Amino acid sequence: MIDPITSSVAAIASTPAQLAQTARMRRTAEDFETSFMSQMMKPMFEGLSTDGMFGGGEAEATWRSFLIDAMAKQAVKAGGIGLTDTVMAEMIKMQEQGR
């Protein structure tokens, strides 16, 4: 089965400049999915206590957002939830309509 995103990318990316533009679109789509996943993960950590023997106290609460962002980035790097491909396909459609 032919992947519609791969075939769309191949259709629009025939020069080095177009390949670079496609790579930028991919990074943008991945950044969007990372941001989305980070926002979705935040409520999971809101009620956690940072007290106790192995708790990080105020420092843990301060740095928690960085941890959530790093986990979201790793999840996207591992394949994510498929949002990157969907956003990328829509970006390609928009680009094709603008021609």
Backbone atoms as SQL, in Angstrom:
CREATE TABLE atoms (id INTEGER PRIMARY KEY, chain TEXT, resi INTEGER, resn TEXT, atom TEXT, x REAL, y REAL, z REAL);
INSERT INTO atoms VALUES
  (1, 'A', 1, 'MET', 'N', 0.832, -1.175, 0.000),
  (2, 'A', 1, 'MET', 'CA', 0.000, 0.000, 0.000),
  (3, 'A', 1, 'MET', 'C', 0.881, 1.244, 0.000),
  (4, 'A', 2, 'ILE', 'N', 0.552, 2.203, -0.808),
  (5, 'A', 2, 'ILE', 'CA', 1.321, 3.435, -0.914),
  (6, 'A', 2, 'ILE', 'C', 0.822, 4.418, 0.132),
  (7, 'A', 3, 'ASP', 'N', 1.770, 4.965, 0.881),
  (8, 'A', 3, 'ASP', 'CA', 1.445, 5.952, 1.903),
  (9, 'A', 3, 'ASP', 'C', 1.098, 7.273, 1.226),
  (10, 'A', 4, 'PRO', 'N', -0.086, 7.853, 1.501),
  (11, 'A', 4, 'PRO', 'CA', -0.478, 9.093, 0.830),
  (12, 'A', 4, 'PRO', 'C', 0.434, 10.269, 1.164),
  (13, 'A', 5, 'ILE', 'N', 1.001, 10.284, 2.361),
  (14, 'A', 5, 'ILE', 'CA', 1.901, 11.379, 2.732),
  (15, 'A', 5, 'ILE', 'C', 3.195, 11.269, 1.954),
  (16, 'A', 6, 'THR', 'N', 3.746, 10.061, 1.868),
  (17, 'A', 6, 'THR', 'CA', 4.991, 9.858, 1.127),
  (18, 'A', 6, 'THR', 'C', 4.804, 10.206, -0.341),
  (19, 'A', 7, 'SER', 'N', 3.696, 9.809, -0.927),
  (20, 'A', 7, 'SER', 'CA', 3.475, 10.112, -2.336),
  (21, 'A', 7, 'SER', 'C', 3.255, 11.609, -2.543),
  (22, 'A', 8, 'SER', 'N', 2.596, 12.274, -1.597),
  (23, 'A', 8, 'SER', 'CA', 2.395, 13.725, -1.706),
  (24, 'A', 8, 'SER', 'C', 3.720, 14.459, -1.577),
  (25, 'A', 9, 'VAL', 'N', 4.564, 14.014, -0.641),
  (26, 'A', 9, 'VAL', 'CA', 5.878, 14.641, -0.467),
  (27, 'A', 9, 'VAL', 'C', 6.710, 14.448, -1.718),
  (28, 'A', 10, 'ALA', 'N', 6.691, 13.260, -2.280),
  (29, 'A', 10, 'ALA', 'CA', 7.460, 12.990, -3.500),
  (30, 'A', 10, 'ALA', 'C', 6.966, 13.852, -4.652),
  (31, 'A', 11, 'ALA', 'N', 5.672, 14.128, -4.687),
  (32, 'A', 11, 'ALA', 'CA', 5.106, 14.924, -5.774),
  (33, 'A', 11, 'ALA', 'C', 5.517, 16.390, -5.678),
  (34, 'A', 12, 'ILE', 'N', 5.654, 16.914, -4.455),
  (35, 'A', 12, 'ILE', 'CA', 5.978, 18.342, -4.333),
  (36, 'A', 12, 'ILE', 'C', 7.461, 18.608, -4.128),
  (37, 'A', 13, 'ALA', 'N', 8.207, 17.603, -3.724),
  (38, 'A', 13, 'ALA', 'CA', 9.613, 17.816, -3.394),
  (39, 'A', 13, 'ALA', 'C', 10.508, 17.262, -4.489),
  (40, 'A', 14, 'SER', 'N', 10.787, 18.080, -5.484),
  (41, 'A', 14, 'SER', 'CA', 11.641, 17.609, -6.570),
  (42, 'A', 14, 'SER', 'C', 12.953, 18.383, -6.642),
  (43, 'A', 15, 'THR', 'N', 13.061, 19.479, -5.924),
  (44, 'A', 15, 'THR', 'CA', 14.301, 20.262, -5.909),
  (45, 'A', 15, 'THR', 'C', 14.821, 20.314, -4.471),
  (46, 'A', 16, 'PRO', 'N', 16.104, 20.631, -4.308),
  (47, 'A', 16, 'PRO', 'CA', 16.644, 20.747, -2.943),
  (48, 'A', 16, 'PRO', 'C', 15.891, 21.772, -2.078),
  (49, 'A', 17, 'ALA', 'N', 15.470, 22.866, -2.675),
  (50, 'A', 17, 'ALA', 'CA', 14.723, 23.873, -1.914),
  (51, 'A', 17, 'ALA', 'C', 13.386, 23.318, -1.446),
  (52, 'A', 18, 'GLN', 'N', 12.730, 22.541, -2.302),
  (53, 'A', 18, 'GLN', 'CA', 11.455, 21.945, -1.920),
  (54, 'A', 18, 'GLN', 'C', 11.645, 20.863, -0.860),
  (55, 'A', 19, 'LEU', 'N', 12.744, 20.116, -0.957),
  (56, 'A', 19, 'LEU', 'CA', 13.046, 19.119, 0.068),
  (57, 'A', 19, 'LEU', 'C', 13.277, 19.784, 1.418),
  (58, 'A', 20, 'ALA', 'N', 13.984, 20.905, 1.409),
  (59, 'A', 20, 'ALA', 'CA', 14.226, 21.648, 2.651),
  (60, 'A', 20, 'ALA', 'C', 12.915, 22.176, 3.221),
  (61, 'A', 21, 'GLN', 'N', 12.041, 22.656, 2.355),
  (62, 'A', 21, 'GLN', 'CA', 10.747, 23.158, 2.800),
  (63, 'A', 21, 'GLN', 'C', 9.906, 22.021, 3.396),
  (64, 'A', 22, 'THR', 'N', 9.954, 20.861, 2.785),
  (65, 'A', 22, 'THR', 'CA', 9.225, 19.706, 3.292),
  (66, 'A', 22, 'THR', 'C', 9.772, 19.287, 4.657),
  (67, 'A', 23, 'ALA', 'N', 11.079, 19.339, 4.834),
  (68, 'A', 23, 'ALA', 'CA', 11.689, 19.013, 6.123),
  (69, 'A', 23, 'ALA', 'C', 11.242, 20.011, 7.196),
  (70, 'A', 24, 'ARG', 'N', 11.156, 21.301, 6.827),
  (71, 'A', 24, 'ARG', 'CA', 10.670, 22.316, 7.776),
  (72, 'A', 24, 'ARG', 'C', 9.216, 22.064, 8.149),
  (73, 'A', 25, 'MET', 'N', 8.409, 21.668, 7.165),
  (74, 'A', 25, 'MET', 'CA', 7.007, 21.348, 7.453),
  (75, 'A', 25, 'MET', 'C', 6.921, 20.160, 8.410),
  (76, 'A', 26, 'ARG', 'N', 7.763, 19.168, 8.212),
  (77, 'A', 26, 'ARG', 'CA', 7.774, 17.982, 9.085),
  (78, 'A', 26, 'ARG', 'C', 8.128, 18.380, 10.516),
  (79, 'A', 27, 'ARG', 'N', 9.170, 19.228, 10.665),
  (80, 'A', 27, 'ARG', 'CA', 9.556, 19.677, 12.001),
  (81, 'A', 27, 'ARG', 'C', 8.436, 20.464, 12.664),
  (82, 'A', 28, 'THR', 'N', 7.760, 21.297, 11.885),
  (83, 'A', 28, 'THR', 'CA', 6.643, 22.081, 12.416),
  (84, 'A', 28, 'THR', 'C', 5.515, 21.163, 12.876),
  (85, 'A', 29, 'ALA', 'N', 5.205, 20.154, 12.082),
  (86, 'A', 29, 'ALA', 'CA', 4.151, 19.202, 12.446),
  (87, 'A', 29, 'ALA', 'C', 4.537, 18.421, 13.701),
  (88, 'A', 30, 'GLU', 'N', 5.818, 18.038, 13.808),
  (89, 'A', 30, 'GLU', 'CA', 6.280, 17.331, 15.007),
  (90, 'A', 30, 'GLU', 'C', 6.228, 18.238, 16.227),
  (91, 'A', 31, 'ASP', 'N', 6.610, 19.505, 16.057),
  (92, 'A', 31, 'ASP', 'CA', 6.532, 20.467, 17.165),
  (93, 'A', 31, 'ASP', 'C', 5.090, 20.660, 17.624),
  (94, 'A', 32, 'PHE', 'N', 4.160, 20.676, 16.674),
  (95, 'A', 32, 'PHE', 'CA', 2.750, 20.812, 17.023),
  (96, 'A', 32, 'PHE', 'C', 2.282, 19.602, 17.831),
  (97, 'A', 33, 'GLU', 'N', 2.642, 18.398, 17.374),
  (98, 'A', 33, 'GLU', 'CA', 2.239, 17.197, 18.106),
  (99, 'A', 33, 'GLU', 'C', 2.872, 17.173, 19.493),
  (100, 'A', 34, 'THR', 'N', 4.127, 17.597, 19.605),
  (101, 'A', 34, 'THR', 'CA', 4.794, 17.654, 20.903),
  (102, 'A', 34, 'THR', 'C', 4.059, 18.596, 21.843),
  (103, 'A', 35, 'SER', 'N', 3.698, 19.771, 21.349),
  (104, 'A', 35, 'SER', 'CA', 2.969, 20.743, 22.164),
  (105, 'A', 35, 'SER', 'C', 1.611, 20.187, 22.585),
  (106, 'A', 36, 'PHE', 'N', 0.921, 19.555, 21.662),
  (107, 'A', 36, 'PHE', 'CA', -0.386, 18.961, 21.957),
  (108, 'A', 36, 'PHE', 'C', -0.260, 17.889, 23.035),
  (109, 'A', 37, 'MET', 'N', 0.703, 16.992, 22.875),
  (110, 'A', 37, 'MET', 'CA', 0.866, 15.916, 23.845),
  (111, 'A', 37, 'MET', 'C', 1.279, 16.452, 25.208),
  (112, 'A', 38, 'SER', 'N', 2.099, 17.484, 25.231),
  (113, 'A', 38, 'SER', 'CA', 2.500, 18.100, 26.486),
  (114, 'A', 38, 'SER', 'C', 1.290, 18.655, 27.225),
  (115, 'A', 39, 'GLN', 'N', 0.409, 19.328, 26.499),
  (116, 'A', 39, 'GLN', 'CA', -0.805, 19.876, 27.109),
  (117, 'A', 39, 'GLN', 'C', -1.725, 18.757, 27.600),
  (118, 'A', 40, 'MET', 'N', -1.754, 17.648, 26.890),
  (119, 'A', 40, 'MET', 'CA', -2.595, 16.527, 27.294),
  (120, 'A', 40, 'MET', 'C', -2.038, 15.814, 28.531),
  (121, 'A', 41, 'MET', 'N', -0.721, 15.840, 28.715),
  (122, 'A', 41, 'MET', 'CA', -0.096, 15.161, 29.849),
  (123, 'A', 41, 'MET', 'C', -0.139, 15.985, 31.142),
  (124, 'A', 42, 'LYS', 'N', -0.218, 17.294, 31.032),
  (125, 'A', 42, 'LYS', 'CA', -0.160, 18.147, 32.223),
  (126, 'A', 42, 'LYS', 'C', -1.170, 17.762, 33.303),
  (127, 'A', 43, 'PRO', 'N', -2.431, 17.500, 32.982),
  (128, 'A', 43, 'PRO', 'CA', -3.378, 17.145, 34.045),
  (129, 'A', 43, 'PRO', 'C', -3.012, 15.863, 34.799),
  (130, 'A', 44, 'MET', 'N', -2.235, 14.985, 34.181),
  (131, 'A', 44, 'MET', 'CA', -1.842, 13.747, 34.846),
  (132, 'A', 44, 'MET', 'C', -0.964, 14.017, 36.062),
  (133, 'A', 45, 'PHE', 'N', -0.257, 15.132, 36.064),
  (134, 'A', 45, 'PHE', 'CA', 0.708, 15.423, 37.118),
  (135, 'A', 45, 'PHE', 'C', 0.237, 16.494, 38.104),
  (136, 'A', 46, 'GLU', 'N', -0.927, 17.078, 37.875),
  (137, 'A', 46, 'GLU', 'CA', -1.366, 18.188, 38.714),
  (138, 'A', 46, 'GLU', 'C', -1.617, 17.799, 40.162),
  (139, 'A', 47, 'GLY', 'N', -2.137, 16.638, 40.432),
  (140, 'A', 47, 'GLY', 'CA', -2.478, 16.263, 41.792),
  (141, 'A', 47, 'GLY', 'C', -1.390, 15.513, 42.536),
  (142, 'A', 48, 'LEU', 'N', -0.231, 15.347, 41.945),
  (143, 'A', 48, 'LEU', 'CA', 0.831, 14.577, 42.586),
  (144, 'A', 48, 'LEU', 'C', 1.496, 15.367, 43.708),
  (145, 'A', 49, 'SER', 'N', 1.735, 14.694, 44.800),
  (146, 'A', 49, 'SER', 'CA', 2.419, 15.313, 45.927),
  (147, 'A', 49, 'SER', 'C', 3.928, 15.218, 45.712),
  (148, 'A', 50, 'THR', 'N', 4.627, 16.277, 46.048),
  (149, 'A', 50, 'THR', 'CA', 6.089, 16.273, 45.914),
  (150, 'A', 50, 'THR', 'C', 6.744, 16.128, 47.280),
  (151, 'A', 51, 'ASP', 'N', 5.947, 15.816, 48.309),
  (152, 'A', 51, 'ASP', 'CA', 6.472, 15.608, 49.653),
  (153, 'A', 51, 'ASP', 'C', 6.876, 14.154, 49.825),
  (154, 'A', 52, 'GLY', 'N', 7.428, 13.853, 50.960),
  (155, 'A', 52, 'GLY', 'CA', 7.779, 12.472, 51.262),
  (156, 'A', 52, 'GLY', 'C', 9.263, 12.223, 51.138),
  (157, 'A', 53, 'MET', 'N', 9.639, 11.001, 51.430),
  (158, 'A', 53, 'MET', 'CA', 11.059, 10.649, 51.469),
  (159, 'A', 53, 'MET', 'C', 11.754, 10.839, 50.118),
  (160, 'A', 54, 'PHE', 'N', 11.080, 10.481, 49.024),
  (161, 'A', 54, 'PHE', 'CA', 11.714, 10.572, 47.713),
  (162, 'A', 54, 'PHE', 'C', 11.138, 11.693, 46.862),
  (163, 'A', 55, 'GLY', 'N', 10.362, 12.564, 47.470),
  (164, 'A', 55, 'GLY', 'CA', 9.783, 13.690, 46.748),
  (165, 'A', 55, 'GLY', 'C', 10.816, 14.781, 46.519),
  (166, 'A', 56, 'GLY', 'N', 10.599, 15.562, 45.511),
  (167, 'A', 56, 'GLY', 'CA', 11.541, 16.621, 45.177),
  (168, 'A', 56, 'GLY', 'C', 11.160, 17.976, 45.736),
  (169, 'A', 57, 'GLY', 'N', 10.038, 18.040, 46.428),
  (170, 'A', 57, 'GLY', 'CA', 9.615, 19.299, 47.037),
  (171, 'A', 57, 'GLY', 'C', 9.318, 20.371, 46.001),
  (172, 'A', 58, 'GLU', 'N', 9.656, 21.595, 46.339),
  (173, 'A', 58, 'GLU', 'CA', 9.395, 22.740, 45.459),
  (174, 'A', 58, 'GLU', 'C', 10.168, 22.647, 44.148),
  (175, 'A', 59, 'ALA', 'N', 11.368, 22.101, 44.195),
  (176, 'A', 59, 'ALA', 'CA', 12.173, 21.985, 42.971),
  (177, 'A', 59, 'ALA', 'C', 11.486, 21.087, 41.955),
  (178, 'A', 60, 'GLU', 'N', 10.900, 20.002, 42.444),
  (179, 'A', 60, 'GLU', 'CA', 10.200, 19.095, 41.531),
  (180, 'A', 60, 'GLU', 'C', 9.015, 19.797, 40.886),
  (181, 'A', 61, 'ALA', 'N', 8.278, 20.531, 41.675),
  (182, 'A', 61, 'ALA', 'CA', 7.134, 21.268, 41.138),
  (183, 'A', 61, 'ALA', 'C', 7.586, 22.320, 40.130),
  (184, 'A', 62, 'THR', 'N', 8.727, 22.944, 40.409),
  (185, 'A', 62, 'THR', 'CA', 9.255, 23.979, 39.512),
  (186, 'A', 62, 'THR', 'C', 9.661, 23.401, 38.159),
  (187, 'A', 63, 'TRP', 'N', 10.290, 22.244, 38.150),
  (188, 'A', 63, 'TRP', 'CA', 10.843, 21.667, 36.932),
  (189, 'A', 63, 'TRP', 'C', 9.909, 20.670, 36.250),
  (190, 'A', 64, 'ARG', 'N', 8.737, 20.449, 36.813),
  (191, 'A', 64, 'ARG', 'CA', 7.811, 19.451, 36.274),
  (192, 'A', 64, 'ARG', 'C', 7.436, 19.729, 34.816),
  (193, 'A', 65, 'SER', 'N', 7.219, 20.993, 34.465),
  (194, 'A', 65, 'SER', 'CA', 6.826, 21.309, 33.089),
  (195, 'A', 65, 'SER', 'C', 7.915, 20.902, 32.084),
  (196, 'A', 66, 'PHE', 'N', 9.180, 21.020, 32.497),
  (197, 'A', 66, 'PHE', 'CA', 10.268, 20.602, 31.614),
  (198, 'A', 66, 'PHE', 'C', 10.258, 19.085, 31.430),
  (199, 'A', 67, 'LEU', 'N', 9.944, 18.360, 32.507),
  (200, 'A', 67, 'LEU', 'CA', 9.852, 16.911, 32.433),
  (201, 'A', 67, 'LEU', 'C', 8.721, 16.496, 31.491),
  (202, 'A', 68, 'ILE', 'N', 7.590, 17.154, 31.624),
  (203, 'A', 68, 'ILE', 'CA', 6.441, 16.840, 30.765),
  (204, 'A', 68, 'ILE', 'C', 6.773, 17.114, 29.298),
  (205, 'A', 69, 'ASP', 'N', 7.418, 18.242, 29.024),
  (206, 'A', 69, 'ASP', 'CA', 7.810, 18.562, 27.650),
  (207, 'A', 69, 'ASP', 'C', 8.786, 17.530, 27.095),
  (208, 'A', 70, 'ALA', 'N', 9.732, 17.088, 27.914),
  (209, 'A', 70, 'ALA', 'CA', 10.704, 16.083, 27.468),
  (210, 'A', 70, 'ALA', 'C', 10.018, 14.745, 27.191),
  (211, 'A', 71, 'MET', 'N', 9.063, 14.376, 28.036),
  (212, 'A', 71, 'MET', 'CA', 8.339, 13.124, 27.791),
  (213, 'A', 71, 'MET', 'C', 7.515, 13.208, 26.511),
  (214, 'A', 72, 'ALA', 'N', 6.898, 14.345, 26.267),
  (215, 'A', 72, 'ALA', 'CA', 6.114, 14.518, 25.039),
  (216, 'A', 72, 'ALA', 'C', 7.023, 14.443, 23.816),
  (217, 'A', 73, 'LYS', 'N', 8.196, 15.071, 23.905),
  (218, 'A', 73, 'LYS', 'CA', 9.144, 15.045, 22.784),
  (219, 'A', 73, 'LYS', 'C', 9.599, 13.618, 22.491),
  (220, 'A', 74, 'GLN', 'N', 9.872, 12.837, 23.524),
  (221, 'A', 74, 'GLN', 'CA', 10.292, 11.454, 23.336),
  (222, 'A', 74, 'GLN', 'C', 9.158, 10.602, 22.759),
  (223, 'A', 75, 'ALA', 'N', 7.941, 10.879, 23.202),
  (224, 'A', 75, 'ALA', 'CA', 6.790, 10.129, 22.679),
  (225, 'A', 75, 'ALA', 'C', 6.616, 10.393, 21.187),
  (226, 'A', 76, 'VAL', 'N', 6.767, 11.640, 20.778),
  (227, 'A', 76, 'VAL', 'CA', 6.657, 11.978, 19.349),
  (228, 'A', 76, 'VAL', 'C', 7.799, 11.338, 18.570),
  (229, 'A', 77, 'LYS', 'N', 8.991, 11.369, 19.136),
  (230, 'A', 77, 'LYS', 'CA', 10.152, 10.762, 18.482),
  (231, 'A', 77, 'LYS', 'C', 9.951, 9.257, 18.276),
  (232, 'A', 78, 'ALA', 'N', 9.218, 8.625, 19.191),
  (233, 'A', 78, 'ALA', 'CA', 8.961, 7.184, 19.113),
  (234, 'A', 78, 'ALA', 'C', 7.747, 6.847, 18.245),
  (235, 'A', 79, 'GLY', 'N', 7.125, 7.855, 17.665),
  (236, 'A', 79, 'GLY', 'CA', 5.990, 7.599, 16.787),
  (237, 'A', 79, 'GLY', 'C', 4.747, 8.371, 17.156),
  (238, 'A', 80, 'GLY', 'N', 4.684, 8.818, 18.390),
  (239, 'A', 80, 'GLY', 'CA', 3.571, 9.657, 18.823),
  (240, 'A', 80, 'GLY', 'C', 2.216, 9.000, 18.675),
  (241, 'A', 81, 'ILE', 'N', 1.212, 9.818, 18.452),
  (242, 'A', 81, 'ILE', 'CA', -0.161, 9.332, 18.314),
  (243, 'A', 81, 'ILE', 'C', -0.661, 9.485, 16.880),
  (244, 'A', 82, 'GLY', 'N', 0.227, 9.823, 15.970),
  (245, 'A', 82, 'GLY', 'CA', -0.145, 9.938, 14.568),
  (246, 'A', 82, 'GLY', 'C', -0.569, 11.326, 14.142),
  (247, 'A', 83, 'LEU', 'N', -0.487, 12.263, 15.040),
  (248, 'A', 83, 'LEU', 'CA', -0.908, 13.622, 14.721),
  (249, 'A', 83, 'LEU', 'C', 0.050, 14.296, 13.740),
  (250, 'A', 84, 'THR', 'N', 1.329, 13.976, 13.826),
  (251, 'A', 84, 'THR', 'CA', 2.314, 14.585, 12.930),
  (252, 'A', 84, 'THR', 'C', 1.968, 14.310, 11.476),
  (253, 'A', 85, 'ASP', 'N', 1.651, 13.063, 11.158),
  (254, 'A', 85, 'ASP', 'CA', 1.343, 12.703, 9.773),
  (255, 'A', 85, 'ASP', 'C', 0.072, 13.393, 9.288),
  (256, 'A', 86, 'THR', 'N', -0.914, 13.502, 10.169),
  (257, 'A', 86, 'THR', 'CA', -2.163, 14.162, 9.794),
  (258, 'A', 86, 'THR', 'C', -1.937, 15.642, 9.532),
  (259, 'A', 87, 'VAL', 'N', -1.189, 16.298, 10.422),
  (260, 'A', 87, 'VAL', 'CA', -0.897, 17.731, 10.243),
  (261, 'A', 87, 'VAL', 'C', -0.055, 17.933, 8.990),
  (262, 'A', 88, 'MET', 'N', 0.911, 17.074, 8.777),
  (263, 'A', 88, 'MET', 'CA', 1.769, 17.166, 7.593),
  (264, 'A', 88, 'MET', 'C', 0.940, 17.028, 6.315),
  (265, 'A', 89, 'ALA', 'N', 0.008, 16.081, 6.293),
  (266, 'A', 89, 'ALA', 'CA', -0.846, 15.892, 5.114),
  (267, 'A', 89, 'ALA', 'C', -1.686, 17.136, 4.847),
  (268, 'A', 90, 'GLU', 'N', -2.211, 17.743, 5.907),
  (269, 'A', 90, 'GLU', 'CA', -3.009, 18.965, 5.736),
  (270, 'A', 90, 'GLU', 'C', -2.146, 20.133, 5.254),
  (271, 'A', 91, 'MET', 'N', -0.922, 20.226, 5.751),
  (272, 'A', 91, 'MET', 'CA', -0.021, 21.288, 5.299),
  (273, 'A', 91, 'MET', 'C', 0.301, 21.128, 3.817),
  (274, 'A', 92, 'ILE', 'N', 0.499, 19.887, 3.387),
  (275, 'A', 92, 'ILE', 'CA', 0.782, 19.625, 1.979),
  (276, 'A', 92, 'ILE', 'C', -0.418, 19.988, 1.121),
  (277, 'A', 93, 'LYS', 'N', -1.619, 19.624, 1.578),
  (278, 'A', 93, 'LYS', 'CA', -2.832, 19.992, 0.837),
  (279, 'A', 93, 'LYS', 'C', -2.954, 21.502, 0.703),
  (280, 'A', 94, 'MET', 'N', -2.697, 22.219, 1.794),
  (281, 'A', 94, 'MET', 'CA', -2.784, 23.678, 1.750),
  (282, 'A', 94, 'MET', 'C', -1.763, 24.264, 0.778),
  (283, 'A', 95, 'GLN', 'N', -0.567, 23.679, 0.780),
  (284, 'A', 95, 'GLN', 'CA', 0.476, 24.155, -0.124),
  (285, 'A', 95, 'GLN', 'C', 0.074, 23.906, -1.581),
  (286, 'A', 96, 'GLU', 'N', -0.491, 22.741, -1.844),
  (287, 'A', 96, 'GLU', 'CA', -0.909, 22.412, -3.217),
  (288, 'A', 96, 'GLU', 'C', -2.031, 23.316, -3.687),
  (289, 'A', 97, 'GLN', 'N', -2.946, 23.679, -2.798),
  (290, 'A', 97, 'GLN', 'CA', -4.059, 24.561, -3.157),
  (291, 'A', 97, 'GLN', 'C', -3.569, 25.981, -3.449),
  (292, 'A', 98, 'GLY', 'N', -2.441, 26.356, -2.846),
  (293, 'A', 98, 'GLY', 'CA', -1.917, 27.701, -3.045),
  (294, 'A', 98, 'GLY', 'C', -1.170, 27.888, -4.346),
  (295, 'A', 99, 'ARG', 'N', -0.946, 26.798, -5.066),
  (296, 'A', 99, 'ARG', 'CA', -0.192, 26.890, -6.331),
  (297, 'A', 99, 'ARG', 'C', -1.025, 27.476, -7.425);
